[in-house]
Amino acid sequence: MTIIRDVVVTPVAFRDPPLLNAAGVHQPYALRSVIQVVCDDGVVGLGETYGDDSVLARLRAIAPTLVGRSVFDLNGIRATVEAVVSGVAARDPDRLTGEASQSRAVLSAYAPFEVACLDAQGKALGVRVVDLLGGPARDTVPFAAYLFYKWGGHPGEPPDAFGPALDPDGVVAQARAMVERYGFRSIKLKGGVFPPEQEVTAIRALRKAFPDHPLRLDPNAAWTVETSRWVAAELDGVLEYLEDPTPGIAGMADVARTTRVPLATNMCVVAFEHLPEAVKRDAIDVLLCDHHYWGGLRLCQALATMCQTFGIGLSMHSNTHLGISLAAMVHLAAATPALAYACDTHYPWTVDDVVQPGALRFVDGSVPVPEGPGLGVELDHDALAHLHDTYLRCGIRRRDDAGYMRTVRPDFAPPRGSW
């Protein structure tokens, strides 16, 4: 039955560029947690999630309670996770993915263990995770070039390979580098950094440079309803969708009533209990799923069915992640026919990884489904040890984009719903 003998949770830290967003700027190191579910038959299932200290504490509390369970007993494992997490204060690990809730805390704690168990199931049976999820609806998964305004390098450090992007020319140059290197056929710009007029100008510059690429803009709810309406009017016919221009379901509904531009979210609908109000108010056209906080791969497939039922399009959100998460995202997207938009991914910004090279690659902007059993990726134990040592040395224990920005701009305040 492939019984869990041990669960190993390893926090890691890896280099992250100074990417700007409405919450501030990325710190020099990003945090993740790597899960190894070690089974009695020698199979090891892999999972990955956030690495903030609060998340890590929950993972470590859950890990020993899973010993002795079968990796096929996902209902029992979920019930165990819920019992451990119940009553623990919920917290959004990055402040860019909507409000925290108790249900979301349970599902986000369960997700990496579900992925690790599915990986172990696949390895034990000799099949891929995509096959456990119903089989591939597509063999390759398209991703979008994820553009950021950014500094050339972290303060006191030389410029990184991408260099600065602080104006439309810099944004277009970054897009060219991404498209030439990876072949992306869709483009997304993270906004909420500069006045909205400047970001509209940047989108127009991207449209001129890439006339056939679908374009998206995501200011992470930095704008008022009025500003959101203005941007939507200015970019009508230009954007594939406008993501989270203003906070909350009510605010999004107010914008939706006056624009033809599709509105997308990964902030105002982040748990199943948010769906009824969003549907009733007709607040969103596209929902960005994320298995890290929607409860894993199978619950994201359930979410896809709900979206189909109510005529909501489905895309995929990304947080700064490593190869285990990318592999899980690819298997999920491949097995979910309703996921009709190119997915987000931060992976091109990542220079380190914990998986052995070769299984994951971009081909014409898409990632082919890995061929091996389970997730199709294997752990690089030397890389894991190195990034764990980096975690121990870097001194960062929670993501704090605003705090890091204030080391450069002491008066910085995130412009949530105020621009």
C-alpha positions as CSV (number, residue, x, y, z in Angstrom):
1,M,0.0,0.0,0.0
2,T,3.1,2.3,0.0
3,I,3.0,3.3,3.6
4,I,4.6,6.5,4.8
5,R,7.7,5.8,6.9
6,D,9.0,9.3,7.3
7,V,8.2,12.9,6.2
8,V,11.1,15.3,5.8
9,V,10.5,19.0,5.6
10,T,13.5,21.1,4.5
11,P,13.4,24.9,4.3
12,V,15.5,26.4,1.5
13,A,16.5,29.9,0.3
14,F,17.6,30.9,-3.2
15,R,18.6,34.0,-5.0
16,D,15.7,36.3,-6.1
17,P,16.0,39.4,-8.3
18,P,14.8,42.8,-7.1
19,L,11.4,42.5,-8.7
20,L,9.0,45.4,-8.0
21,N,5.3,45.0,-7.2
22,A,2.5,46.8,-5.4
23,A,3.7,45.4,-2.0
24,G,7.3,46.5,-2.4
25,V,10.2,44.6,-3.9
26,H,11.5,41.1,-3.7
27,Q,14.2,40.4,-1.1
28,P,17.6,39.0,-2.1
29,Y,16.4,35.5,-1.2
30,A,13.1,33.7,-1.7
31,L,12.0,31.0,0.7
32,R,10.4,27.6,0.0
33,S,9.8,24.4,1.8
34,V,10.6,21.0,0.2
35,I,8.6,18.0,1.3
36,Q,9.9,14.4,1.0
37,V,7.4,11.7,1.8
38,V,9.6,8.6,2.4
39,C,7.7,5.3,2.0
40,D,8.4,1.7,3.2
41,D,8.9,0.4,-0.3
42,G,11.7,3.0,-1.0
43,V,9.5,5.4,-3.0
44,V,10.0,9.1,-2.1
45,G,7.3,11.6,-3.1
46,L,8.2,15.2,-3.5
47,G,6.2,18.4,-2.7
48,E,7.0,22.1,-2.4
49,T,5.3,25.1,-0.9
50,Y,6.0,28.5,0.8
51,G,8.9,28.8,3.2
52,D,7.8,31.5,5.7
53,D,8.3,30.6,9.3
54,S,4.6,30.4,10.0
55,V,4.1,28.0,7.1
56,L,7.1,26.0,8.1
57,A,5.8,25.6,11.7
58,R,2.5,24.1,10.3
59,L,4.4,21.7,8.0
60,R,6.6,20.5,10.8
61,A,3.6,19.9,13.1
62,I,1.8,17.9,10.4
63,A,4.7,15.8,9.2
64,P,4.9,13.2,12.1
65,T,1.1,12.7,12.1
66,L,1.3,11.3,8.6
67,V,3.7,8.4,9.4
68,G,1.9,5.0,9.1
69,R,-0.6,6.2,6.5
70,S,-0.9,5.0,2.9
71,V,0.0,7.6,0.3
72,F,-3.3,6.6,-1.4
73,D,-5.3,7.7,1.7
74,L,-5.6,11.3,0.7
75,N,-9.0,11.8,2.5
76,G,-7.5,10.6,5.7
77,I,-4.4,12.7,5.2
78,R,-6.5,15.8,4.6
79,A,-8.5,15.1,7.7
80,T,-5.3,14.8,9.7
81,V,-4.0,18.0,8.3
82,E,-7.3,19.8,9.2
83,A,-7.1,18.5,12.8
84,V,-3.5,19.8,13.2
85,V,-4.1,23.2,11.6
86,S,-7.5,23.8,13.2
87,G,-7.3,26.8,15.5
88,V,-3.9,28.0,14.1
89,A,-4.0,31.6,13.0
90,A,-4.0,32.0,9.2
91,R,-1.7,34.3,7.5
92,D,-1.1,35.2,3.8
93,P,2.6,34.5,3.2
94,D,3.1,37.2,0.6
95,R,0.2,39.7,0.8
96,L,-0.3,39.5,-2.9
97,T,-2.7,36.6,-3.0
98,G,-5.8,37.8,-1.2
99,E,-7.1,37.5,2.3
100,A,-6.2,34.8,4.7
101,S,-8.8,32.5,6.1
102,Q,-9.0,29.3,8.2
103,S,-10.2,27.2,5.3
104,R,-7.4,28.5,3.1
105,A,-4.8,27.8,5.9
106,V,-6.0,24.1,6.0
107,L,-5.9,23.7,2.2
108,S,-2.5,25.4,1.8
109,A,-1.1,23.1,4.5
110,Y,-2.6,20.0,2.8
111,A,-1.5,20.9,-0.7
112,P,2.2,20.0,-0.6
113,F,1.5,16.7,1.1
114,E,-1.1,15.9,-1.5
115,V,1.4,16.6,-4.3
116,A,4.1,14.5,-2.6
117,C,1.6,11.6,-2.2
118,L,0.5,11.8,-5.8
119,D,4.2,11.8,-6.8
120,A,4.7,8.7,-4.6
121,Q,1.6,7.0,-6.1
122,G,2.8,7.6,-9.6
123,K,6.3,6.3,-8.8
124,A,4.8,3.2,-7.1
125,L,2.5,2.4,-10.0
126,G,4.9,3.5,-12.8
127,V,2.6,6.2,-14.1
128,R,2.7,10.0,-14.4
129,V,0.7,12.3,-12.1
130,V,-1.1,13.6,-15.2
131,D,-2.4,10.1,-15.7
132,L,-3.6,9.9,-12.1
133,L,-5.5,13.1,-12.7
134,G,-7.4,11.7,-15.7
135,G,-4.9,11.7,-18.5
136,P,-3.4,14.6,-20.6
137,A,-5.7,17.0,-22.4
138,R,-2.5,18.5,-23.8
139,D,1.1,17.2,-23.9
140,T,2.7,20.6,-23.5
141,V,1.6,23.5,-21.3
142,P,1.9,27.1,-22.5
143,F,3.3,29.7,-20.2
144,A,3.4,33.5,-20.3
145,A,6.4,35.7,-20.1
146,Y,6.1,37.2,-16.6
147,L,7.5,40.8,-16.8
148,F,8.4,42.9,-13.8
149,Y,9.5,46.4,-13.2
150,K,12.9,45.9,-11.5
151,W,16.1,47.4,-10.3
152,G,19.2,46.5,-12.1
153,G,20.4,44.6,-9.0
154,H,19.9,44.6,-5.2
155,P,21.4,47.6,-3.4
156,G,25.2,47.3,-3.2
157,E,25.3,44.6,-5.9
158,P,26.1,44.7,-9.6
159,P,23.3,44.5,-12.1
160,D,21.9,41.0,-12.8
161,A,21.6,39.4,-16.2
162,F,18.3,41.1,-17.0
163,G,19.3,44.6,-15.8
164,P,16.9,47.3,-14.9
165,A,13.4,47.8,-16.2
166,L,12.0,51.1,-14.9
167,D,10.3,52.5,-18.0
168,P,8.5,51.3,-21.2
169,D,11.8,50.8,-23.0
170,G,13.1,48.6,-20.2
171,V,9.9,46.6,-20.1
172,V,10.1,46.0,-23.8
173,A,13.7,45.0,-23.6
174,Q,12.9,42.5,-20.8
175,A,10.1,41.1,-22.9
176,R,12.4,40.6,-25.9
177,A,14.9,38.8,-23.8
178,M,12.2,36.5,-22.3
179,V,10.6,35.8,-25.7
180,E,13.9,35.2,-27.5
181,R,15.2,32.9,-24.7
182,Y,12.0,30.9,-24.0
183,G,9.7,31.4,-27.0
184,F,6.8,32.8,-24.9
185,R,3.7,33.6,-26.9
186,S,1.8,35.5,-24.2
187,I,3.0,38.4,-22.0
188,K,2.1,39.6,-18.5
189,L,3.3,42.7,-16.8
190,K,3.2,43.1,-13.0
191,G,1.9,46.6,-12.4
192,G,0.9,48.7,-9.4
193,V,4.5,50.1,-9.2
194,F,4.3,53.4,-11.1
195,P,1.4,55.8,-11.7
196,P,-1.3,54.0,-13.9
197,E,-0.6,56.3,-16.9
198,Q,3.0,55.1,-17.0
199,E,1.9,51.5,-16.9
200,V,-0.7,52.1,-19.7
201,T,2.1,53.5,-21.8
202,A,4.2,50.4,-21.1
203,I,1.4,48.1,-22.3
204,R,1.0,50.2,-25.4
205,A,4.8,49.9,-26.0
206,L,4.5,46.1,-25.6
207,R,1.6,46.0,-28.0
208,K,3.7,47.9,-30.6
209,A,6.7,45.6,-30.1
210,F,4.6,42.4,-29.9
211,P,1.5,42.9,-32.1
212,D,0.3,39.3,-31.9
213,H,1.0,38.4,-28.3
214,P,-1.9,38.4,-25.8
215,L,-1.1,40.9,-23.1
216,R,-2.1,41.0,-19.4
217,L,-1.6,43.7,-16.7
218,D,-1.7,42.9,-13.0
219,P,-1.5,45.8,-10.5
220,N,-2.3,43.7,-7.5
221,A,-5.4,45.7,-6.5
222,A,-3.4,49.0,-6.2
223,W,-6.0,51.1,-8.0
224,T,-9.4,52.7,-7.1
225,V,-12.5,51.7,-8.9
226,E,-12.4,54.9,-10.9
227,T,-8.7,54.4,-12.0
228,S,-9.5,50.8,-12.9
229,R,-12.3,51.9,-15.1
230,W,-10.0,54.5,-16.8
231,V,-7.3,52.0,-17.4
232,A,-9.8,49.4,-18.8
233,A,-11.2,52.1,-21.2
234,E,-7.7,53.0,-22.3
235,L,-6.7,49.4,-22.9
236,D,-9.9,48.1,-24.3
237,G,-9.0,45.9,-27.2
238,V,-5.4,45.7,-26.1
239,L,-5.5,43.4,-23.0
240,E,-6.4,39.7,-23.0
241,Y,-7.4,40.4,-19.4
242,L,-6.9,42.9,-16.6
243,E,-6.0,41.2,-13.3
244,D,-7.1,42.5,-9.9
245,P,-7.1,46.2,-10.7
246,T,-9.0,47.0,-7.5
247,P,-9.6,45.3,-4.1
248,G,-12.5,43.0,-3.3
249,I,-15.4,41.3,-5.0
250,A,-17.6,44.4,-4.7
251,G,-14.9,46.7,-6.2
252,M,-14.2,44.2,-9.1
253,A,-18.0,44.0,-9.8
254,D,-18.1,47.8,-9.9
255,V,-15.4,47.8,-12.6
256,A,-16.9,44.9,-14.5
257,R,-20.2,46.8,-15.0
258,T,-18.5,49.4,-17.1
259,T,-15.9,47.6,-19.1
260,R,-15.6,45.0,-21.9
261,V,-12.1,44.1,-20.8
262,P,-12.2,40.7,-19.1
263,L,-11.3,40.9,-15.4
264,A,-9.2,38.2,-13.7
265,T,-8.3,37.5,-10.1
266,N,-6.1,35.6,-7.8
267,M,-6.8,38.0,-4.9
268,C,-10.6,38.5,-4.4
269,V,-11.5,34.8,-5.0
270,V,-9.0,32.6,-3.2
271,A,-11.2,30.0,-1.5
272,F,-14.3,28.1,-2.5
273,E,-16.5,30.1,-0.1
274,H,-15.8,33.2,-2.2
275,L,-17.2,31.8,-5.4
276,P,-21.0,32.3,-4.7
277,E,-20.7,36.1,-4.2
278,A,-18.3,36.5,-7.2
279,V,-20.8,34.7,-9.4
280,K,-23.8,36.5,-8.0
281,R,-22.1,39.9,-8.6
282,D,-20.6,38.9,-12.0
283,A,-17.3,40.2,-10.7
284,I,-14.8,38.2,-12.6
285,D,-14.3,36.6,-16.0
286,V,-11.2,34.7,-15.4
287,L,-10.0,32.9,-12.2
288,L,-6.3,32.1,-11.6
289,C,-6.0,28.9,-9.8
290,D,-3.0,28.0,-7.6
291,H,-2.7,24.5,-6.2
292,H,-0.5,25.8,-3.3
293,Y,-3.5,27.5,-1.7
294,W,-6.5,25.9,-3.4
295,G,-5.8,22.6,-1.7
296,G,-3.7,20.7,-4.2
297,L,-4.1,19.3,-7.7
298,R,-7.4,17.5,-7.4
299,L,-9.2,20.4,-5.7
300,C,-8.0,22.7,-8.5
301,Q,-9.7,20.3,-11.0
302,A,-12.9,20.6,-8.9
303,L,-12.5,24.3,-9.1
304,A,-12.1,24.1,-12.9
305,T,-15.5,22.3,-13.1
306,M,-17.1,25.0,-11.0
307,C,-15.6,27.7,-13.3
308,Q,-17.0,25.9,-16.4
309,T,-20.4,25.7,-14.7
310,F,-20.6,29.4,-14.2
311,G,-18.8,30.5,-17.4
312,I,-15.6,31.7,-15.8
313,G,-12.4,31.2,-17.6
314,L,-9.4,29.5,-15.9
315,S,-5.8,30.5,-15.8
316,M,-3.0,29.7,-13.4
317,H,-1.2,31.9,-10.8
318,S,2.4,31.7,-9.9
319,N,4.5,32.6,-6.9
320,T,8.3,32.5,-6.8
321,H,8.9,28.7,-6.9
322,L,11.3,25.9,-7.8
323,G,11.1,22.9,-10.1
324,I,8.9,20.6,-7.9
325,S,6.2,23.2,-8.1
326,L,6.7,23.8,-11.8
327,A,6.3,20.1,-12.4
328,A,3.1,20.0,-10.4
329,M,1.7,23.0,-12.3
330,V,2.5,21.3,-15.6
331,H,0.8,18.0,-14.7
332,L,-2.3,19.9,-13.3
333,A,-2.6,22.1,-16.4
334,A,-2.1,19.2,-18.8
335,A,-4.9,17.3,-17.1
336,T,-7.3,20.2,-16.9
337,P,-9.0,20.9,-20.3
338,A,-10.8,24.0,-19.0
339,L,-7.5,25.8,-18.3
340,A,-7.5,27.7,-21.6
341,Y,-5.0,30.5,-20.9
342,A,-1.2,30.4,-20.8
343,C,-0.1,29.9,-17.2
344,D,2.0,32.3,-15.1
345,T,5.4,31.2,-13.9
346,H,8.3,32.9,-12.1
347,Y,10.6,30.0,-13.1
348,P,12.6,32.0,-15.7
349,W,13.7,34.3,-12.9
350,T,15.1,31.4,-10.8
351,V,18.8,30.6,-11.2
352,D,18.8,27.8,-8.5
353,D,16.8,24.6,-8.2
354,V,16.5,21.5,-6.1
355,V,15.6,19.1,-9.0
356,Q,18.0,17.4,-11.3
357,P,18.3,19.2,-14.7
358,G,16.7,17.8,-17.9
359,A,13.1,17.0,-17.0
360,L,11.8,20.5,-17.2
361,R,12.4,22.7,-20.3
362,F,10.7,25.4,-22.2
363,V,10.0,24.7,-25.9
364,D,8.3,27.5,-27.9
365,G,7.0,29.0,-24.6
366,S,5.6,25.7,-23.4
367,V,6.8,23.0,-21.0
368,P,6.3,19.4,-22.1
369,V,4.8,17.1,-19.5
370,P,7.8,15.3,-17.9
371,E,8.0,11.7,-19.0
372,G,9.0,9.9,-15.9
373,P,6.7,8.4,-13.3
374,G,5.1,10.6,-10.7
375,L,6.0,14.2,-11.2
376,G,8.8,13.1,-13.5
377,V,11.5,15.0,-11.5
378,E,14.1,13.8,-9.1
379,L,15.7,15.6,-6.2
380,D,19.2,16.9,-6.4
381,H,20.4,16.2,-2.9
382,D,23.5,18.3,-3.2
383,A,21.5,21.3,-4.4
384,L,19.0,20.8,-1.6
385,A,21.7,20.8,1.0
386,H,23.3,23.9,-0.5
387,L,20.0,25.8,-0.6
388,H,19.2,24.7,3.0
389,D,22.6,26.0,4.1
390,T,21.7,29.3,2.3
391,Y,18.5,29.4,4.3
392,L,20.4,29.0,7.5
393,R,22.8,31.8,6.6
394,C,20.6,34.3,4.8
395,G,18.7,35.5,7.9
396,I,15.3,35.8,6.1
397,R,12.4,33.9,7.8
398,R,9.4,35.5,6.1
399,R,8.7,37.3,2.9
400,D,8.4,41.1,3.5
401,D,8.4,43.0,0.2
402,A,7.3,46.2,2.0
403,G,9.9,46.0,4.7
404,Y,12.7,45.5,2.2
405,M,11.4,48.4,0.1
406,R,11.5,50.7,3.2
407,T,15.2,50.0,3.6
408,V,15.5,52.1,0.3
409,R,12.4,54.2,0.6
410,P,11.5,54.7,4.3
411,D,8.2,56.4,3.5
412,F,6.9,53.5,1.3
413,A,3.3,52.4,1.8
414,P,1.7,49.8,-0.5
415,P,-0.9,51.5,-2.6
416,R,-3.8,49.1,-2.0
417,G,-6.9,50.4,-3.7
418,S,-5.7,54.0,-3.5
419,W,-4.0,54.9,-6.8
